[in-house]
């Protein structure tokens, strides 16, 4: 019994002697000057992006309210800004598309069965959702409709060599019809080109207006 106590005492002493002090149990991480500078730059960039997002949301809210004062302009503007960044598309272009397709009315329903803000056909929405491995969307919801609409635009832009004009023409006319035209197997429907150019021109006009407002703030 006495020997056991001595052994326990010695083991306890040994454990204490080899255990590091609590205040230095973890290694101290020292950042270099370049790392500190990079962190500060990233923090500054994020702050600038947030400020820009707020300004763009405010601008698009005003456009939505002016065109269709009966809708939830806050939700629509927020949805356009956050989702356009995800797909690296101009928020002014997306707002222009929504204006052209539905005048910002989430309950819009065409004679062909296209639904919601971006006038997406349910068959197209299901095809894109299944192809890209994402959940099928409720096309009557603002966020869901813009989500699947931008998934479709992203798909079209990739397939038509990142041309905004061709992306919009395919969105309006269908990718199969545009492919036939590009391969000289079909004549161009003049309304399709007019649709694309009108959206691009409106987007450019809105972006110029926004930039002018931001410059005047300086």
N, C-alpha and C positions, 0 to 999 in steps of 0.2 A: 504494500500500500504506500509506504513511504517512498519507494523507488518510483512508483507510478506518478506520485506528486512531483518528484524532482524532474521526471521526463516531461510532464505537462508544463512545468514552469520553464524548462529550457526551451521547449518548442514555442511557447508563448513569447519568450524573450527574443528568440530567433526571428519569429514572424514580425515582431515590432521593429527589430533592427533593420530588416530588409525592406519593409514597406516604405514607400516614398511618402513624404509629407503631403497632407491633403492639398495644400495650396500649389503644389507643382505636379499634381497627378496627371495633368494633361499638358502636352507640349504647347508652348507659346507660339502662336502663328503671327509672324511679322510680315506685313504687306510691303512690297516695294513701292517706291514713289510712282512708278508707271502704273501699277495696279490701282493705287489710290486715285490717280488722275483719271484712269479709265472708268472707275466706279463713279466718280463725280460727273464725268461726261455722260455716262449712261443715265444717271439720275436726272441730269439736266434735260437730256433728250426726251425722257419719259414725261417730264413736267411740260415740256413744249408740246409734245404729242397730245397730252390731255387737254391743254389749253386750246390747241387747234381743233380737237374733236368737239369741244364745247362750242367754239365759234361756228364750226360747220353745222352742228346740230341746230343752233339758233338760226342760222341763215336758211337752212332747208325747212325748218319749222314755219318760218314766215312765208316761204314759197307755197308750202302745202296749205297753210291756212288761207292764203289769198286765192288759191285755185279751188279749194274745196273746204270751206269753213266748218262743215258738219262732221269732219272726221277727227280721229285722235292724232293730231299732228305730232305730238310729243313721241308717242310710241313708233310712229312711222319714221320720223327723222332719226331717232336713236337706232332703229333697226337698220336703216340704210347706211348710217355711218359705221356702225360696228361690223356689219357683214361685208361691206365693200372693202374694208381693210383686210379681212380674212382672205378674200379672193384677189386682192391687189387690183381692184377696179376702182375707177374714179367714182366717188359718191355723187358727184354732179351728173355723171352719165347714168347711174342707176336711178337717181331721182327723175331724170328726164325720161327714162324708159317707163317708170311707173306712171308718170304724168300722161304719157302718150297712150299707155295700155288701159289705164283705168281711172284717170284723173284722181288718183289716190283713194279710190273707193274699194275697200276690202270686200264688199259684197257684189262687186261687178261680175256679171256672168254673160258671156257672149253667146251668140246663136249657135256657135260651133261647140260650146260647152267649156270654153276656157274660163278659169276661175280666179277671182281675187285680184290683188294689187298688180301682179305681173302677168295676169291672164295666162296661167299655165294649164294646159290640158291634163286631166287626171292620168291619161295613158302615158303622156310624156313624163309626168312627175314620177310615176311608178317605175318606168323604164330607167330613168336617171338614178333613182334611189336604189334600185336593185343592182344596176351596173356599178355604182360607186360604193355599194355595201353600207348604205345608211338607212335609217328608219324612214318609212313612208310618212309623208307629211299631211297635216290638216291644212288644206289649201285655203280655208276661210280665215285662218289666223294670220295676222300681219307678219310676224316673225317667221313662221313656217313657210309661208308663201314666198317671201323674199329669199329665204334660205335655199329652197329648191330652185327658184328662178335663177339665183346666182350660180348654183351648181351646174345648171343647164348652160348658162352663159360661159362659164369656165370651160365646160366640155366643148362648146362650139368654138371658143377662141383658140383652144389648143388644136382643134381639128382644122381650123382655117388660118393657120400660120400667124396667129396673134394679131389679126387685122380687126379693128373695132368695126369697120364698115361691113366686112363679110360676116362677122359675128352677129351683128344686128340684122343683116339681110337674112341670115339663116334662122334667126329667132322668129322673124316675121313670116318667112316664106317656107321654112323647113329646110334642113340640111340636104336632103335628097334633091330638092328642086334647085338649090344653089349649086350643088355639085354638077348637075346636068348643065346648068348655064355656064359654069366655069370650064366645063369640058366641051363646050359648043354643041351641046345636044338639045338645047332648049333656049328659046328667046327670053330675054329679061322682061319681067313684069315691071313697068316703069314705077308703079306705086311702091314696090319693094325698095328700090333705091331712094325714092323720095322719103320713105319712112326712116331709113337709116340716116340720111343726111340731116333730116329735121331733128332727130334725137341728138346727133353729134353737135349740130349748131346750137341747140338749146343748152346743152351741157357746157359748151365752150363759153356761151354768153353768161351763164350763171357763175361759172368759175371766175370769169373776168370781173363780174360784179363783186363776188366775194373777196377777191384779191384787192380790189380797189378799196373796199371797206376796211380791210385789214391794214392796208398801207396808210390810210387816213388816221388810223389809231396811233401810229408811230409818232 
